[in-house]
């Protein structure tokens, strides 16, 4: 009997985004892995290319750390490069369950450019924040109307700034007037959201139209045909939509826009706009869009024609979509003078130790 068993494994090809921000692997096992091994298939023995070719992590090591092997550049064929052991203490290999994720240290911000509509958050340290990560803002000095909101990050300039592109796209559709001045201080905390489904979303903007468009601060998982409802306090305007149900006609989740189009005519409603910072200082509940009920799946995007045979779009009222994640930080692929290449193919394996007891 082996002292360990492999519980997951596979291959992946690096992208430019992976090298910059890292990537997540889904480990289907219910148990946390005790040993994780990565090897570069195409990089191993590659001529004239110094790079990392192997990494591993063991449960006695700190989360985010890793030990590995660096390969020097060698032009001969077959290659006989020099190998060097290497250790990183952060932005390496991390494993966690999205139902019980790790917590992250809050990072200070010196400015949030809401008044310009760009929503760039200036930070002397961006920590481990990467594109696609979720962050929460709080204790902001100015722009109190977004304190407590959660956002998804669309761009990162290391140790300079992060961009909240979904928010920027939303306010460009209207409602910018409330952000008369930038925030000059505050905190940014990265977090990993629970994946219980269905989920609500913070509303960033609702247009006035015969078929209104609702914008969010992060990607959404609403589906065409689903019935949603709204909780919009009077401080946001458009209080007419509060508690109203609406059917989702279409869903957008691009790199900078998260929205749904609904079968609700809001053209005669009051304009939706964020409250001012001064109003928010007195205490304001956020505007949210919540799942209301399952609808009939539409046919080819039609608002009125159901698919045949008919079906509902929410298969379970409460679906646990949490997963165990192995996060590979960008530090694995950006060791000085040993940067990995886009389209390099890596293999990975995760192991669980067997349990032995003395007789």
C-alpha positions in Angstrom: 0.0 0.0 0.0 1.4 3.4 -1.0 1.9 6.0 1.8 -0.2 8.5 -0.4 -2.8 8.5 -3.1 -3.2 10.9 -6.0 -6.6 12.7 -5.7 -6.4 15.1 -8.7 -4.2 16.0 -11.7 -4.1 17.4 -15.2 -2.4 19.7 -17.6 -2.8 23.4 -18.4 -1.2 25.8 -20.9 0.0 29.2 -19.6 -1.4 32.4 -20.9 -0.1 35.9 -20.7 -2.8 36.6 -18.0 -1.7 33.5 -16.0 1.9 34.7 -16.0 0.8 38.1 -14.8 -1.9 37.1 -12.3 -1.6 33.3 -11.7 -4.4 30.8 -12.1 -6.8 28.5 -10.2 -7.0 24.8 -10.5 -10.1 22.9 -9.3 -9.4 19.9 -7.1 -12.5 17.7 -7.0 -11.5 15.9 -3.8 -13.4 16.7 -0.7 -10.2 16.5 1.3 -7.4 19.1 1.2 -4.3 17.9 -0.7 -1.2 17.2 1.4 1.3 17.4 -1.5 1.1 19.3 -4.8 3.6 18.8 -7.7 3.9 20.9 -10.9 6.2 20.2 -13.8 6.8 22.1 -17.0 6.4 19.6 -19.8 7.5 21.8 -22.7 10.0 23.8 -20.7 12.0 20.8 -19.4 15.2 20.7 -21.3 14.2 23.5 -23.7 17.3 25.1 -25.3 18.2 28.7 -24.7 15.5 29.5 -22.3 16.1 30.0 -18.6 12.9 29.2 -16.7 11.3 27.4 -13.7 10.6 23.8 -14.5 9.3 22.3 -11.3 7.4 23.4 -8.2 6.1 21.6 -5.2 4.3 22.3 -1.9 3.7 20.1 1.2 1.2 20.7 4.0 3.9 21.4 6.5 4.8 24.5 4.5 3.2 27.9 4.7 0.3 28.8 2.4 1.6 30.8 -0.6 5.1 29.3 -0.4 6.7 26.7 -2.8 10.0 25.0 -3.5 11.2 24.3 -7.0 13.9 23.9 -9.6 15.2 26.6 -12.0 16.7 25.7 -15.3 19.5 27.8 -16.8 19.8 28.7 -20.5 21.7 26.2 -22.5 22.0 26.2 -26.3 23.2 22.6 -26.9 21.0 19.8 -28.1 20.3 17.7 -26.2 20.4 20.3 -23.5 22.4 19.7 -20.3 21.5 22.8 -18.4 22.5 23.7 -14.8 19.7 23.2 -12.3 19.2 25.4 -9.2 16.9 24.8 -6.2 14.7 27.8 -5.4 12.3 28.7 -2.6 9.5 31.4 -2.6 7.7 32.5 0.5 4.7 34.3 -1.1 2.5 34.2 -4.2 3.3 30.6 -4.7 1.0 27.6 -4.1 -2.1 28.0 -2.0 -5.0 25.6 -1.4 -8.4 26.4 0.1 -12.1 25.6 0.0 -14.3 28.5 -1.3 -16.8 27.6 1.5 -14.1 28.4 4.1 -11.6 30.6 2.3 -8.6 32.3 3.8 -8.7 35.9 5.0 -6.4 38.6 3.6 -4.8 41.6 5.2 -6.5 44.9 4.4 -4.4 47.2 2.2 -4.5 51.0 2.4 -5.6 53.2 -0.5 -4.6 56.9 -1.0 -7.2 57.7 -3.7 -10.3 56.4 -5.5 -11.0 58.3 -8.7 -14.8 58.1 -8.6 -15.3 61.7 -9.7 -13.5 60.9 -13.0 -15.6 57.8 -13.5 -12.5 55.6 -13.9 -12.6 54.1 -10.4 -8.9 53.5 -10.2 -7.9 52.8 -6.6 -4.3 54.0 -5.8 -2.3 51.7 -3.5 1.3 51.7 -2.4 0.9 47.9 -2.1 -1.5 45.8 -4.1 -0.5 42.6 -2.3 -1.7 39.5 -4.0 -4.6 41.2 -5.7 -4.9 40.0 -9.4 -7.3 40.6 -12.2 -10.6 38.9 -11.5 -10.2 39.0 -7.7 -13.0 40.4 -5.5 -12.3 43.3 -3.1 -14.3 45.2 -0.5 -13.8 48.9 0.2 -14.3 50.3 3.7 -13.4 53.3 5.9 -13.2 55.5 2.9 -12.5 59.2 3.4 -14.9 60.6 0.8 -17.0 58.4 -1.5 -18.8 56.9 1.5 -21.6 55.7 -0.9 -19.3 52.8 -2.0 -18.0 51.9 1.4 -19.0 48.3 2.1 -19.7 47.5 -1.5 -17.8 44.6 -3.2 -16.2 44.9 -6.6 -14.3 42.8 -9.1 -10.9 43.9 -10.2 -10.4 44.4 -14.0 -6.8 45.7 -14.1 -3.8 45.8 -11.8 -0.6 47.9 -11.9 1.5 46.2 -9.2 2.0 48.4 -6.1 0.4 51.3 -7.9 -3.3 50.8 -8.4 -6.2 48.5 -9.2 -9.1 49.3 -11.5 -12.8 48.5 -10.7 -13.8 48.4 -14.3 -17.3 47.0 -13.8 -18.2 50.0 -11.6 -16.6 52.4 -14.1 -18.7 50.9 -17.0 -21.8 51.2 -14.9 -21.5 54.8 -13.9 -20.6 55.8 -17.5 -24.2 54.8 -18.3 -25.3 57.5 -15.8 -25.2 58.4 -12.1 -21.7 59.9 -12.0 -22.9 63.2 -10.5 -23.0 61.7 -7.0 -19.3 61.2 -7.0 -18.3 64.9 -6.8 -15.0 64.3 -5.1 -12.5 61.5 -4.9 -11.8 59.4 -1.8 -8.4 60.3 -0.3 -8.0 57.3 2.1 -9.5 54.0 3.0 -8.9 50.3 2.9 -9.1 47.5 0.3 -9.6 44.0 1.5 -9.4 41.0 -1.0 -11.9 38.2 -0.3 -13.0 35.0 -1.9 -16.8 34.8 -2.3 -18.9 31.8 -1.2 -20.4 30.0 -4.2 -23.8 29.0 -2.8 -26.3 29.6 -5.7 -28.3 31.6 -6.5 -26.6 34.9 -5.4 -27.6 38.5 -5.2 -25.5 41.3 -6.7 -24.9 44.9 -5.8 -26.5 47.3 -8.3 -24.3 50.0 -9.8 -26.8 51.5 -12.3 -30.3 51.0 -13.8 -31.1 52.7 -17.0 -34.4 54.3 -17.9 -35.6 52.3 -21.0 -38.5 50.2 -22.2 -36.3 47.2 -21.4 -34.1 48.4 -18.6 -30.4 47.4 -18.3 -29.1 46.7 -14.8 -25.4 47.0 -14.2 -23.4 45.3 -11.4 -20.1 45.8 -9.6 -18.9 42.3 -10.4 -19.8 39.4 -12.8 -23.2 38.0 -12.2 -24.7 34.5 -12.6 -28.3 35.4 -13.4 -29.8 33.4 -16.4 -32.2 34.3 -19.2 -35.8 33.6 -18.1 -35.0 33.9 -14.4 -37.2 36.2 -12.3 -35.3 38.8 -10.2 -36.4 41.4 -7.8 -34.9 44.7 -6.5 -34.2 46.3 -3.1 -33.5 49.9 -4.0 -33.6 52.4 -1.1 -35.1 55.8 -1.8 -31.7 57.5 -1.5 -30.8 55.9 -4.8 -33.7 57.3 -6.7 -35.9 55.0 -8.9 -37.7 53.9 -5.7 -40.5 52.8 -8.1 -38.5 49.6 -8.9 -38.2 48.6 -5.2 -39.6 45.1 -4.6 -40.8 44.8 -8.3 -40.2 41.5 -10.1 -38.8 41.3 -13.6 -37.8 38.6 -16.1 -34.2 38.5 -17.3 -34.0 38.7 -21.1 -30.2 38.6 -21.6 -27.0 38.5 -19.6 -23.7 40.3 -20.2 -20.4 39.3 -18.5 -17.5 40.8 -20.4 -14.1 41.8 -19.1 -15.5 45.2 -18.0 -19.3 45.0 -18.1 -21.6 42.9 -16.0 -25.3 43.5 -16.7 -28.7 42.0 -17.3 -31.5 43.3 -19.6 -35.0 42.9 -18.1 -38.6 43.0 -19.4 -39.4 46.1 -17.2 -40.2 49.5 -18.7 -38.4 52.1 -16.4 -38.6 55.0 -18.9 -41.1 56.8 -16.6 -39.3 56.0 -13.4 -37.2 58.4 -11.3 -33.5 58.4 -12.4 -31.3 55.9 -10.6 -28.3 57.7 -9.0 -26.0 56.9 -6.1 -26.5 59.0 -3.0 -23.9 61.6 -2.2 -21.1 60.9 0.2 -22.8 63.2 2.7 -26.1 61.4 2.5 -24.3 58.0 2.8 -22.6 59.2 5.9 -25.9 59.1 7.7 -26.3 55.5 6.8 -27.7 54.0 3.6 -28.5 50.4 2.7 -27.0 49.2 -0.6 -29.1 48.7 -3.8 -29.3 45.0 -4.7 -30.8 42.7 -7.3 -31.9 39.4 -5.8 -33.0 36.1 -7.2 -36.8 35.9 -6.9 -38.0 32.7 -8.7 -37.2 30.3 -11.5 -38.6 31.2 -14.9 -39.1 29.2 -18.1 -35.9 29.0 -20.2 -36.5 31.2 -23.3 -36.0 30.0 -26.8 -33.1 31.6 -28.6 -33.2 34.7 -26.5 -36.9 35.3 -27.0 -38.7 37.0 -24.0 -42.0 35.2 -24.7 -41.3 31.9 -26.5 -40.1 29.1 -24.2 -37.8 26.3 -25.2 -39.3 22.9 -26.2 -39.6 20.9 -24.2 -40.1 23.5 -21.6 -37.7 23.7 -18.7 -36.8 25.9 -15.7 -33.5 27.7 -15.5 -32.9 27.2 -11.8 -32.5 23.4 -11.3 -32.2 23.7 -7.5 -33.3 26.5 -5.2 -30.0 26.2 -3.3 -27.1 24.7 -5.1 -23.7 24.3 -3.3 -21.2 25.2 -6.0 -18.2 25.6 -3.7 -15.0 23.9 -4.8 -11.6 23.1 -3.5 -9.1 25.4 -5.2 -5.3 25.1 -5.8 -4.2 28.6 -6.5 -0.9 29.0 -8.5 0.4 32.5 -7.8 2.2 34.6 -10.4 5.4 34.2 -8.4 5.8 30.7 -9.8 6.1 32.0 -13.3 8.0 35.2 -12.7 11.3 34.3 -10.9 13.9 36.9 -11.9 15.7 36.0 -15.1 13.6 32.8 -15.2 10.2 34.0 -16.5 7.9 31.3 -18.0 6.5 31.6 -21.5 2.9 31.9 -22.7 1.7 28.6 -24.1 4.1 26.5 -22.0 2.4 23.3 -21.0 2.5 22.2 -17.4 1.3 19.1 -15.6 0.0 19.1 -12.0 -0.8 16.4 -9.5 -2.3 16.6 -6.0 -1.8 13.9 -3.4 -3.4 12.9 -0.1 -1.4 11.1 2.6 -2.8 7.8 3.8 -3.5 7.5 7.5 -1.6 4.8 9.4 -2.1 3.9 13.1 0.1 1.8 15.4 -1.5 -1.5 16.4 
